[in-house]
Amino acid sequence: MSQIEANRMALVDEPGEADTLIINTCGFIDAAKEESVNTILEAVEMKKRGDIRQLYVAGCLSERYRSDLEKELPEVDRFFGVTDFKAIIETLGGSYKYELLGERHLSSPSHSAYLKISEGCDRPCSFCAIPIMRGGHVSTPLEKLVHEAKFLRELGTKELILIAQDTTYYGLDLYGERRLAQLLGELADVDGIEWIRLMYAYPSRFPLEALDVMRERENICRYIDIPLQHADDAMLKSMRRGITRRATEELLGEIRTHLPGAAIRTTFIVGYPGETDASFQALHDFVEEQEFDRLGVFLYSQEENTTADILGDPVPRAVKEERRDAIMELQSGISRRKNEARIGESMRVLCDRVEGDFVVARSEFDAPEVDNEVLIPLDDFSGAPPVGDFAEVTVTEATEYDLMASKRR
């Protein structure tokens, strides 16, 4: 998007205002692929009506299924892969500006920005098609990430959310060792960055030294997203996760010892081939014992050309949904108890937006879009809505997944 602007082309907010549409697709699981295809079909209809002149499709779905899509959707002018940025710009009639190191157009509110620290993945997870679409792990050099963080800070960014297909692998390809701890430290030194949040931390061979940096630096959130996927040893082995339940429990213990009071977020897959009632019960018991702060559940999606593809998809969808609902019902009670324990607590929150009579904010224990929110009466603030600012609040009420609070005066 920054390259488009640098070539004196205008970005617009609504598809109907454009003469060219570029659709960035996802090809990871069935639901995402369906959403991508439906969006392309909507754009095809716009082109038939003459609302737009050109239609391009990019991203993971295009990378993975380009030849099929070209046959099925001849109305699309061209398909691009996940890293074909130069080709996109040149097709639009521009020239790729190599000097735009780390410069970005922020589509999210400027106070919070995602920082991708690497691309691709070397993990052998049996269910995952990411290496097929995005290739092997490639770390972004540390100095480039620091430069990008400084650029984002100049745009008004206060929160950096570190993302990758696997953040814990960072640096191994470039430096011969994992450098997540060093990266966290150097990003924490960037003036004006007040929160740094770690997402997508793979559990196997987790670099424990990163926890020391997280504890020592005040602007690194006491929060870690660590997708575990399952807790039954037979499932973990078939999923090729490289870790056992016991090792997972030991890692969670290390995290809680190094970062007391930290919020741990995780995700699980239910309905993986071979998941019996007993293996699901093991997962259910594990969630009950560990009492995660944040948790999500995905239904297994069979993906062609993955290692697990040959196992088929034998668990009926209705059973998958029952298992997901059972885990989420359990988590709902856990989350409510944890939230109610915060009533009366003072906390610092980042104000994201205004909805009706409330300012919607987040604590350091919550990532945007996927975690809890803190609702504060708009009347507690005088003057302009405080979007993008921090506020000190006191928690007054709690539900399963949200907190209500009043601004401290």
N, C-alpha and C positions, 0 to 999 in steps of 0.2 A: 504494500500500500504506500509505503514511503517512496519506493521507486516510481510508482505511478505519479505521485505528486511532484517528484523531482523532474519528471518529463512533461510538466505543465499540463497534465490531464487532471480533470476534476473528479474527486470521489463524491458520490451522492449517497444520501441516507436511504432512499427508497428505490426499489427496482424500477418502478414506473418512471422515475426521473432520468434513467440512464439510457444510453444508446448501446452500451455493451455490458453484458453480465458475465462475471467470473464466479462460478460456483465451486467452493472448496468443499470436498466431500470426505466422508469417513467410510472406511471399509472394514471396520473391526468386528462388529457383531451384527446379527440379523437386523435388529431394530435400527441401528445406525445406517446400515446399507439401505433399508427401506426408506428411511427419512431422506437420504441423499437422492435416491431415484425419484421419489415423489417431488422433490424440489426441482430436479432437472426437468421433469415432465411439466411442471407448472411454468417453468421458463420457456419450454418449447412452445406451449400454448401462447405465451406472450409474443414470441417471435412470429408465430403464424398470424397473429392479429396485427402485427406491425408495430407493437409497442416498443420493441427493441430491434436493433439491426443485427447484432452479433452475440453469439452465445458460446462461452468457453467453459470447460469443466476441468478442474484440477484436483489434486489431493490423492488420498489413499485408494478410494474406489476406482479412480481413473488409472492409478498406477497398477492396480491388481487385475482389473478387468477391461483394460483399454480396448483390446481387439473385439470383445463381445459388445461393449458399449458402442463402438464405432458402427457395428453392423445393425444394432437395434435402434440407435438414435442418430440417424444421418442428419437430423436438423442441427445438431451441435457442430459448430464450425471447426473446433479442434479440442482434443483432449491432451492434458498435461499431467506429468507425474508429480511426486511430492516435492521435488527440489528443482523443478523446471522454471525457476523465477526469471532467469535471463531470457529464456525462450518466450515466456509470456509477455514480457516487456517489449521484446523485439517484434512479436506478432502484433502488438498494439501500435507499432510504429515508433517506439521509443528506443533509447539506448540504455543499456544497463550501467548504472553509476557505481563503479567499484569503490569509489571514495566514501560511500555512505556506510562507514563502518559502525555497526551497532545502532544506526538511526532507525527509528520506528515511527509508525503512525499508530497511536493507541486507540483501539476500538472500545476498550473498557474504560471506566472512569479513571482519570489520570492518577488518582491517589493510590491505586492498587494495580500492580502490573505483574504479569507472568514473565519469568526469566528462564528460558529453556537452556539448560547447561550442556545437553548432549542430544544426539539424534541416533535412532536405531537401538538395537539390543542384541547382546550376545547370549542371553539366557536361553535355555532349551525348553521352556515350558511347553508341554504337549498341546495345550488348548489354544495357543496364541499365534496369530498370523502377523503380528507386528514385524518380526524379522523378514518375512516374505515381502512386505510392502515397503518397509523403511530401511532394510539392510542391517548390517552389523553396527555395533556401538561405535560412535565417533564423538569424542569429547570436544567441546569448544575450548580453545586455549584460555587459560585463566585470565590473562591480561585483557582479552577481548570482552570477557564477561564483566570484569570490573569497569571497563570503558562503557559498556552498555548500561550498567547500573548507574554510572555517573550521568550518562545522557538522560536516562529515565528520571533521575532526581531533578534534572533541570526542567523536565516537563511537569514536575509537581508530584512525582511518585513518592509515597511514604512507606508503602508495603511492597516488598519483593516476594513473590511466590515461586520458589525454585521447582522446576518441573523437568522431567525427562522420561524416557521409557523406564529407566532405572537410574535414580540419582546416586545410589551408593557405589555404582561402578565408575563414577566420575574420575577421570585422570589416568585410569589404568592403561589405556591405549597410548596416551601421549607421554606419560611420565614413568611408566613401568610400575606405578603404585597408585593406590586410591588416594585422591587428593581432596575429598569432600571437606575434610576438616579445615584444610588450608583455605579452600574457596570460601567457606562460611566465615572464617576469620577476616579475610580480605574484603568481602562484601560488607561485613559488619563495620569496617573502618570507613566506609563511604559516608561522608557527612550528609545528614538529612534523611538517611534511610532509618526509619524508626522501628519497623517490623520486618523480619526475614522469616519466611515460613517454608518448611521442608515437606515436599510431597513425594509420593511414589518411591519410597525407600524400600528396596528389596530386602527381605529378611536374611537370606543366606549370605554368610560372610559379611555381615554388617560391620562397617568400620567404627568400632566403639570409641575411637579417639574423637569422632565428630560430636559425641555426646558431651565430652568435656568442654569443647568450644561452645556448644549450645548452652551449657550451664553458666559459663563464665561471662558470656556477652549478654548484656541487658536487652539489646535490640534484636535478639534471636528469640522468636516465640517459643514458649514451652508447649510445643505441639509437634507431633510427628505423624505422618501418614505412612502406614506400613502395610500394604496389601498382603494378607496372609493366604487367602484363597481357600484354605481348608485346615482341619486340625486332626483328621484321621490319617494315620501313617500310610495305610494302603492307598488312600486317595492322593496324598502328597507324593508318594513314590510314582504312581501312574501319571500324575501331573508333571513330574520331573522338576519339582521345586527345589531339590537339593537341600532339604531340611526336614527334620522330624518334629513331632509334637513336643517332645521333651526339649529339643534345642530351641524351639520357638518359645516355650515357657521360660527357658533360661534367658533368652534375649529380652523378652518383655520384663523380666525381673531386673536385668541390667539397665534398661531404659528407665524404669521406675526408681532405681537406686541412684542413677546419675542425675535424673531430672525429676525430683520429687514434685508431685502436683501437676505434672505435664499431662496434656490431653493426648491420648493415643487414638488415632483413627485407623480403621481397617476395612477391608472388603472381603467378601467370600463368594464363592461360586457354589450353587446347589444344582443337583441334577447331572453332575458329571457322569459319564459312562461308568457303570459299576458301583455307583453310590447306593449302598443298601440302606435299609432302615437303621441298621446298627451303626454304619459309618456316619449317617446323618445325625444319629443320636449323640455320637462322639463329638460332632461339631457343635450341636446344641448345648451339650454339657460344658464344652470349652468356653463358649460365649457366656454362659451363666457364671462360670468360675472367674473368668478374666474381667468381666464388667468393663468393657471398652467404653470410652467416652463418646465416640462417634463410630457408626457402623453402617455399611451398605451391603446389599446382597444382589448378585446378578444370577440370572438363569443361564445355565450352560448353553452355549451356542456352538453347534458343530461347524467347524471352519475347514474348507477343503485345503488339502496339501499340508495341513498340520499333522503332527505325529499322532494326535488323538483321533484324527479323521477316520481311521480304519476301525475304530471302536464303535462307530455308528452313534446313534442318539437314542439309546433304548429307554431312558427314563421319560415317561409321559409328561407332557407339559403341565397337566393338572397336578401331578405329583411335585414337579418343580415349584409350581406356584404355592402349593400347600407348605412346602418346606421353607420357601422364602418368607411366607407370611408368619410361620411359626417363629423363625429367627427374629423377624422384625417386631413381632408382638413381645417377645422376650426383651429385646433391646429397648422397646418403648418404656417398659417398666423400669429398666436400669437407668435410662436417660432421665426419666421423671424424678427418680430418687436423687440422682446426682444434681439435677437442676434445683430441686427443692432445698437441697443442702446449701445452695448458694444464696438463698433469701437472706437479706441483711448484709450481704457481702458487698464491699466496695470494689469496683474494677474500672480499668481504663478501656474504653471502646473506641473503635474507628467508625465514624458515621458514613454510611454508604449512600443513602438516598432518603427521600421523604416520600411516604405513602399516606395519603389522607391526613389524619391528625397526629401521625407518629413519625419520628425519625427512626429509621431502621439502621442498626449498627451491629458490629461484631466485636467480640472479645478476642484476645490473643489465642484463645482455644478453638477458634472457628475460622475455617477457610470460606471464601465467598462461594455462593451457589449451592454448596453441598452440605453445609453444617448449620448449627443453630444461629439464631439472630436475637438481638437485644432490641426491644421496642421501647422508645422513650417518648413521652408526650411532647409534641412540637411546642406546646405552650411553655415548656421548661426552658426553652431557648429564646432569647430576645434578639431581634434583628433578623438578618438573613439566615436561611436554613444552613446548618453547619456541615454540609456535605464535604467530605474530604478532610475533616478535622477530627482530632481526638477529643474525647470528653471523659470526665470522671463521673461515674454514676453509682447508685446504690440499688441493688436488686430488690424488688418489692414483691414480685409474683413469679411463678414458674409453671410451665406446661411441659409436655413430653419433650418438645424440641425447641422451645423458645423461652426467653426470659423477658420480663417486664421490669423496667427500672426507672428511677427518677434521677435527674441531673443533680449532682451535688453542688451546693451553692457556697 
